[in-house]
Amino acid sequence: MLVLKIVSTEKVVYHGEVESVTVPGTLGEFEILIDHAPLISSLEKGCVKYKTKEGEQYIDILGGFVQVKRNEVSVCVEV
């Protein structure tokens, strides 16, 4: 499992385990799965999608950044 933390300037939007995360990168949408290579990327306006045991969740964003490191995904967003 991945540990996902989504934060905005106001609050922690989500923190927990997920199966995958899809983000709107500057060069297009991409998916992050378990054991993904480390990366840092800027995000554009779009939708962050993440799959939990309960199903798929969505958050619309105006932009931000994502960092992936050792199965931990940190997303800083403007909502």
Residue frames as a rotation matrix with the C-alpha (Angstrom) as fourth column:
MET 1
0.570 0.822 0.000 0.00
0.822 -0.570 0.000 0.00
0.000 0.000 -1.000 0.00
LEU 2
-0.390 -0.584 0.712 0.93
0.515 -0.779 -0.357 3.64
0.764 0.227 0.604 -0.49
VAL 3
-0.082 0.345 -0.935 0.61
0.881 -0.413 -0.230 6.25
-0.466 -0.843 -0.271 2.24
LEU 4
-0.225 0.127 0.966 -1.02
0.716 -0.650 0.252 9.36
0.660 0.749 0.055 0.79
LYS 5
-0.162 0.199 -0.967 -1.09
0.756 -0.605 -0.251 12.79
-0.634 -0.771 -0.052 2.39
ILE 6
-0.160 0.214 0.964 -2.93
0.774 -0.579 0.257 15.61
0.613 0.787 -0.072 0.62
VAL 7
-0.177 0.047 -0.983 -2.58
0.805 -0.567 -0.172 19.06
-0.566 -0.822 0.063 2.19
SER 8
0.312 0.251 0.916 -3.90
0.682 -0.731 -0.032 22.49
0.662 0.634 -0.400 1.25
THR 9
-0.584 -0.547 0.600 -3.10
0.031 -0.754 -0.656 25.83
0.811 -0.364 0.457 2.85
GLU 10
0.011 0.714 0.700 -6.16
-0.802 -0.411 0.433 25.45
0.597 -0.567 0.568 5.10
LYS 11
0.415 0.288 0.863 -6.07
-0.793 0.580 0.188 21.81
-0.446 -0.762 0.469 6.22
VAL 12
-0.838 -0.497 0.226 -5.04
-0.363 0.816 0.450 18.20
-0.408 0.295 -0.864 5.71
VAL 13
-0.123 0.818 -0.562 -7.48
-0.987 -0.044 0.152 17.02
0.099 0.574 0.813 3.04
TYR 14
0.884 0.352 -0.309 -6.62
-0.334 0.936 0.112 13.31
0.328 0.004 0.945 3.29
HIS 15
-0.240 -0.948 0.210 -4.11
-0.952 0.188 -0.241 11.12
0.189 -0.258 -0.947 5.11
GLY 16
0.397 0.382 0.835 -4.19
-0.574 0.813 -0.099 7.34
-0.716 -0.440 0.542 4.85
GLU 17
-0.578 -0.602 0.551 -3.39
-0.037 0.694 0.719 4.21
-0.815 0.396 -0.424 2.88
VAL 18
0.450 0.665 -0.596 -4.32
-0.685 -0.172 -0.708 3.94
-0.573 0.727 0.378 -0.80
GLU 19
0.470 -0.219 0.855 -3.80
0.462 0.887 -0.026 1.49
-0.752 0.407 0.518 -3.66
SER 20
-0.297 -0.549 0.781 -2.98
0.954 -0.212 0.214 4.13
0.048 0.808 0.587 -6.30
VAL 21
0.143 0.271 -0.952 -2.98
0.293 -0.930 -0.221 7.89
-0.945 -0.247 -0.212 -6.95
THR 22
-0.033 -0.112 0.993 -3.57
0.995 -0.099 0.022 9.67
0.096 0.989 0.115 -10.28
VAL 23
0.081 -0.048 -0.996 -2.51
0.442 -0.893 0.079 13.32
-0.893 -0.447 -0.051 -10.55
PRO 24
0.883 0.271 0.382 -2.73
0.462 -0.362 -0.810 16.01
-0.081 0.892 -0.445 -13.27
GLY 25
0.031 -0.974 -0.224 0.96
0.699 -0.139 0.701 16.60
-0.714 -0.178 0.677 -14.04
THR 26
0.017 -0.120 -0.993 2.23
-0.348 -0.932 0.106 19.51
-0.938 0.343 -0.057 -16.09
LEU 27
-0.710 -0.351 -0.610 2.90
-0.686 0.150 0.712 17.20
-0.159 0.924 -0.347 -19.05
GLY 28
-0.156 0.743 -0.651 -0.25
-0.522 0.497 0.693 15.14
0.838 0.448 0.310 -18.56
GLU 29
0.583 0.506 0.637 -2.01
-0.808 0.276 0.520 12.91
0.087 -0.817 0.569 -16.09
PHE 30
-0.273 -0.653 -0.706 0.01
-0.441 0.737 -0.512 10.09
0.855 0.172 -0.489 -14.51
GLU 31
0.796 0.599 -0.081 -0.60
-0.283 0.489 0.825 7.29
0.534 -0.634 0.559 -12.03
ILE 32
-0.308 -0.849 0.429 1.49
-0.846 0.038 -0.532 6.42
0.435 -0.527 -0.730 -8.97
LEU 33
0.702 0.470 -0.535 1.53
-0.236 0.862 0.448 2.78
0.672 -0.188 0.716 -7.84
ILE 34
0.895 -0.382 0.229 3.38
-0.116 0.296 0.948 0.86
-0.430 -0.875 0.220 -5.13
ASP 35
0.201 -0.949 0.241 7.21
0.592 0.314 0.742 0.98
-0.780 -0.007 0.626 -5.50
HIS 36
0.896 0.106 0.432 7.05
0.410 -0.572 -0.711 3.97
0.172 0.814 -0.555 -7.88
ALA 37
-0.131 -0.981 0.146 10.41
0.880 -0.183 -0.438 5.64
0.456 0.071 0.887 -8.54
PRO 38
-0.102 0.042 -0.994 11.11
0.720 -0.686 -0.103 8.75
-0.686 -0.726 0.040 -6.42
LEU 39
-0.392 -0.019 0.920 9.94
0.790 -0.519 0.326 11.96
0.471 0.855 0.218 -8.08
ILE 40
-0.344 0.376 -0.860 8.88
0.400 -0.771 -0.497 15.55
-0.850 -0.515 0.115 -7.58
SER 41
-0.646 0.203 0.736 6.48
0.726 -0.137 0.674 17.13
0.238 0.970 -0.059 -10.08
SER 42
-0.862 0.458 -0.216 4.34
-0.363 -0.856 -0.367 20.23
-0.354 -0.238 0.905 -10.43
LEU 43
-0.505 0.786 0.358 0.60
0.773 0.596 -0.218 19.77
-0.384 0.166 -0.908 -10.87
GLU 44
-0.941 0.277 0.192 -1.88
-0.101 -0.775 0.624 21.67
0.322 0.568 0.757 -13.03
LYS 45
-0.364 0.903 0.226 -5.58
-0.870 -0.243 -0.430 22.34
-0.333 -0.353 0.874 -12.65
GLY 46
-0.361 0.274 -0.891 -7.44
-0.488 0.759 0.431 19.06
0.794 0.591 -0.140 -12.69
CYS 47
0.678 0.683 0.271 -8.49
-0.648 0.381 0.660 16.15
0.348 -0.623 0.701 -10.51
VAL 48
-0.621 -0.762 0.186 -6.50
-0.753 0.514 -0.410 14.07
0.217 -0.395 -0.893 -8.01
LYS 49
0.543 0.772 -0.332 -7.94
-0.655 0.636 0.407 10.54
0.525 -0.004 0.851 -7.91
TYR 50
-0.627 -0.747 0.222 -7.02
-0.737 0.476 -0.480 7.93
0.253 -0.464 -0.849 -5.33
LYS 51
0.194 0.655 -0.730 -8.23
-0.330 0.744 0.581 4.39
0.924 0.128 0.360 -4.71
THR 52
-0.494 -0.235 0.837 -8.89
-0.869 0.113 -0.481 3.27
0.019 -0.965 -0.260 -1.14
LYS 53
-0.979 0.180 0.094 -10.41
0.164 0.973 -0.160 0.05
-0.120 -0.142 -0.983 0.15
GLU 54
-0.270 0.938 -0.218 -13.76
0.253 -0.150 -0.956 1.86
-0.929 -0.313 -0.197 0.18
GLY 55
0.568 0.455 0.686 -13.54
0.768 0.007 -0.641 2.90
-0.296 0.890 -0.345 -3.49
GLU 56
-0.334 -0.698 0.633 -12.27
0.882 -0.468 -0.052 5.76
0.333 0.541 0.772 -5.63
GLN 57
0.379 0.349 -0.857 -12.15
0.672 -0.741 -0.005 9.33
-0.637 -0.574 -0.515 -4.28
TYR 58
0.084 -0.283 0.955 -11.73
0.868 -0.450 -0.210 12.62
0.490 0.847 0.207 -6.18
ILE 59
0.256 -0.018 -0.966 -10.47
0.580 -0.797 0.168 16.11
-0.773 -0.604 -0.194 -5.32
ASP 60
0.664 -0.014 0.748 -10.53
0.656 -0.469 -0.591 18.98
0.359 0.883 -0.302 -7.82
ILE 61
0.170 -0.700 -0.693 -7.41
0.701 -0.408 0.585 21.15
-0.692 -0.585 0.422 -7.59
LEU 62
0.967 0.093 -0.236 -6.16
-0.061 -0.816 -0.574 24.40
-0.247 0.570 -0.784 -9.12
GLY 63
0.452 -0.877 -0.164 -2.50
-0.309 0.018 -0.951 23.29
0.836 0.481 -0.263 -9.03
GLY 64
0.822 -0.223 0.524 0.26
-0.514 0.105 0.851 22.18
-0.245 -0.969 -0.028 -6.69
PHE 65
-0.160 -0.929 -0.335 3.14
-0.910 0.270 -0.313 19.73
0.381 0.254 -0.889 -6.27
VAL 66
0.937 0.348 0.000 3.57
-0.324 0.871 0.370 16.00
0.129 -0.347 0.929 -5.68
GLN 67
-0.173 -0.981 0.084 6.50
-0.961 0.149 -0.233 14.13
0.216 -0.121 -0.969 -4.12
VAL 68
0.887 0.352 -0.300 6.92
-0.305 0.933 0.192 10.36
0.347 -0.079 0.934 -4.14
LYS 69
-0.217 -0.966 0.139 9.47
-0.778 0.085 -0.623 8.70
0.590 -0.244 -0.770 -1.86
ARG 70
-0.954 -0.289 -0.075 9.53
-0.205 0.816 -0.541 5.14
0.217 -0.501 -0.838 -0.47
ASN 71
-0.516 0.835 -0.192 5.81
0.666 0.532 0.523 4.45
0.539 0.142 -0.830 -1.03
GLU 72
-0.142 0.473 -0.870 4.85
0.709 -0.565 -0.423 7.78
-0.691 -0.676 -0.256 0.56
VAL 73
-0.337 0.145 0.930 3.03
0.807 -0.465 0.365 10.27
0.485 0.874 0.040 -1.68
SER 74
-0.306 0.192 -0.933 2.81
0.617 -0.706 -0.347 13.88
-0.725 -0.681 0.098 -0.49
VAL 75
-0.250 0.329 0.911 0.56
0.855 -0.367 0.367 16.22
0.455 0.870 -0.189 -2.44
CYS 76
-0.534 0.076 -0.842 0.43
0.455 -0.814 -0.362 19.95
-0.713 -0.576 0.400 -1.71
VAL 77
-0.417 0.508 0.754 -2.54
0.877 0.007 0.480 21.49
0.238 0.861 -0.449 -3.51
GLU 78
-0.910 0.350 -0.221 -4.49
-0.285 -0.917 -0.279 24.67
-0.300 -0.191 0.935 -4.05
VAL 79
-0.628 0.745 0.224 -8.22
0.769 0.639 0.029 23.88
-0.122 0.190 -0.974 -3.93
